[in-house]
Amino acid sequence: MRIVLLMVAGLALAGFLVVAVVLPQMAGAETKQAANALLSGAEAAQKQVTERAQKTGNLAGSGAEVKIAAKNDPKHGELKWLVAENGAIRGWNEKNAIEITLIPSIEGGKVAWNCKGYPVSAMPLNCGGRP
């Protein structure tokens, strides 16, 4: 009888560990992949904004008429982006509850990008994530 109870307790503990440790790590990996997909989806728009801003020497209007079509990814769900007039790019994915913001700045005729994202735990290092 004691052996049976120990086996049941062991199985319950194993089940708890799977739910408490393994599943969140798997979900975290999927969220990180979705964050990377958002960043890669914004690359073409970043290039357009960079070229326009470097040509004119300022960011005003560099994002005008720059569009990124929403993408329906089978793994991550719908990925969406908006480009502001000043070239800032916002991307989000509702399924994984993540959001990124890419903000351009110009100095000496060169455009630099600053990336911030939420949640920080899902973001790569180049977008405010932690090691």
C-alpha positions as CSV (number, residue, x, y, z in Angstrom):
1,M,0.0,0.0,0.0
2,R,2.8,2.4,0.9
3,I,4.6,1.6,-2.4
4,V,1.4,2.5,-4.3
5,L,1.0,5.8,-2.4
6,L,4.7,6.7,-3.1
7,M,4.2,5.9,-6.8
8,V,1.1,8.1,-7.0
9,A,2.9,10.9,-5.1
10,G,5.9,10.5,-7.5
11,L,3.6,10.8,-10.6
12,A,1.8,13.8,-9.1
13,L,5.2,15.5,-8.5
14,A,6.3,14.7,-12.1
15,G,3.1,16.1,-13.4
16,F,3.5,19.2,-11.3
17,L,7.0,19.8,-12.6
18,V,5.9,19.4,-16.2
19,V,3.1,22.0,-15.7
20,A,5.2,24.4,-13.6
21,V,8.5,24.2,-15.4
22,V,8.5,22.6,-18.8
23,L,5.3,24.1,-20.3
24,P,6.2,27.7,-19.4
25,Q,9.6,27.3,-21.0
26,M,8.0,25.9,-24.2
27,A,5.6,28.9,-24.2
28,G,8.5,31.2,-23.6
29,A,10.4,29.8,-26.6
30,E,7.3,30.3,-28.8
31,T,7.0,33.9,-27.6
32,K,10.6,34.5,-28.4
33,Q,10.2,33.1,-31.9
34,A,7.2,35.3,-32.4
35,A,9.2,38.4,-31.3
36,N,11.9,37.5,-33.8
37,A,9.3,37.1,-36.5
38,L,8.0,40.6,-35.7
39,L,11.5,42.0,-35.9
40,S,12.3,40.3,-39.3
41,G,8.9,41.4,-40.7
42,A,9.9,45.1,-40.0
43,E,13.3,44.9,-41.8
44,A,12.1,46.0,-45.2
45,A,10.3,49.1,-43.7
46,Q,13.4,49.9,-41.6
47,K,15.4,49.9,-44.8
48,Q,13.0,52.2,-46.6
49,V,12.8,54.6,-43.6
50,T,16.6,54.6,-43.4
51,E,17.1,55.4,-47.1
52,R,14.6,58.2,-47.1
53,A,15.9,59.8,-43.9
54,Q,19.5,59.6,-45.0
55,K,18.6,61.1,-48.4
56,T,16.7,64.1,-46.8
57,G,18.8,64.4,-43.7
58,N,15.9,64.2,-41.3
59,L,13.2,61.8,-40.1
60,A,10.2,64.0,-40.9
61,G,8.0,62.2,-43.4
62,S,10.5,59.2,-43.7
63,G,7.7,56.8,-42.8
64,A,5.0,58.4,-45.0
65,E,3.4,55.8,-47.2
66,V,5.6,53.0,-45.9
67,K,3.4,50.0,-45.3
68,I,3.9,46.5,-43.9
69,A,1.2,44.0,-44.7
70,A,-0.1,41.9,-41.8
71,K,1.1,38.4,-41.9
72,N,-0.8,35.3,-40.7
73,D,1.8,32.9,-39.5
74,P,0.6,29.3,-38.9
75,K,2.6,29.0,-35.7
76,H,2.4,32.5,-34.2
77,G,-1.0,33.8,-35.4
78,E,-1.4,37.3,-37.0
79,L,1.6,39.6,-37.0
80,K,0.8,43.3,-37.5
81,W,2.9,46.5,-38.0
82,L,2.3,50.2,-38.3
83,V,4.8,52.8,-39.6
84,A,4.5,56.3,-38.3
85,E,5.2,59.5,-40.3
86,N,8.5,59.9,-38.4
87,G,9.6,56.4,-39.3
88,A,8.9,54.7,-36.0
89,I,7.6,51.1,-36.4
90,R,5.3,49.4,-34.0
91,G,4.6,45.6,-34.3
92,W,2.5,43.3,-32.3
93,N,1.2,39.8,-32.0
94,E,-2.0,39.3,-30.0
95,K,-1.7,35.5,-29.7
96,N,1.5,35.7,-27.8
97,A,0.8,39.1,-26.2
98,I,4.0,40.7,-27.4
99,E,4.8,44.2,-28.8
100,I,7.9,45.8,-30.3
101,T,8.7,49.4,-31.1
102,L,11.5,50.4,-33.4
103,I,12.5,54.1,-33.1
104,P,14.8,55.7,-35.5
105,S,17.2,58.6,-34.7
106,I,19.5,60.5,-37.1
107,E,22.9,61.9,-36.2
108,G,25.5,63.0,-38.7
109,G,23.4,61.8,-41.6
110,K,23.3,58.2,-40.3
111,V,20.1,56.5,-39.0
112,A,20.3,54.4,-35.9
113,W,17.5,52.2,-34.5
114,N,16.5,51.7,-30.9
115,C,14.2,48.7,-30.2
116,K,12.1,48.1,-27.1
117,G,9.7,45.3,-26.6
118,Y,7.2,43.8,-24.2
119,P,7.4,41.5,-22.4
120,V,11.1,41.9,-21.9
121,S,11.5,38.2,-21.2
122,A,10.5,37.4,-24.8
123,M,12.7,40.0,-26.5
124,P,16.1,39.3,-28.0
125,L,19.0,41.2,-26.7
126,N,18.9,43.7,-29.6
127,C,15.4,44.7,-28.5
128,G,15.8,45.3,-24.8
129,G,15.8,41.6,-23.8
130,R,17.9,40.2,-21.0
131,P,20.6,37.6,-21.4
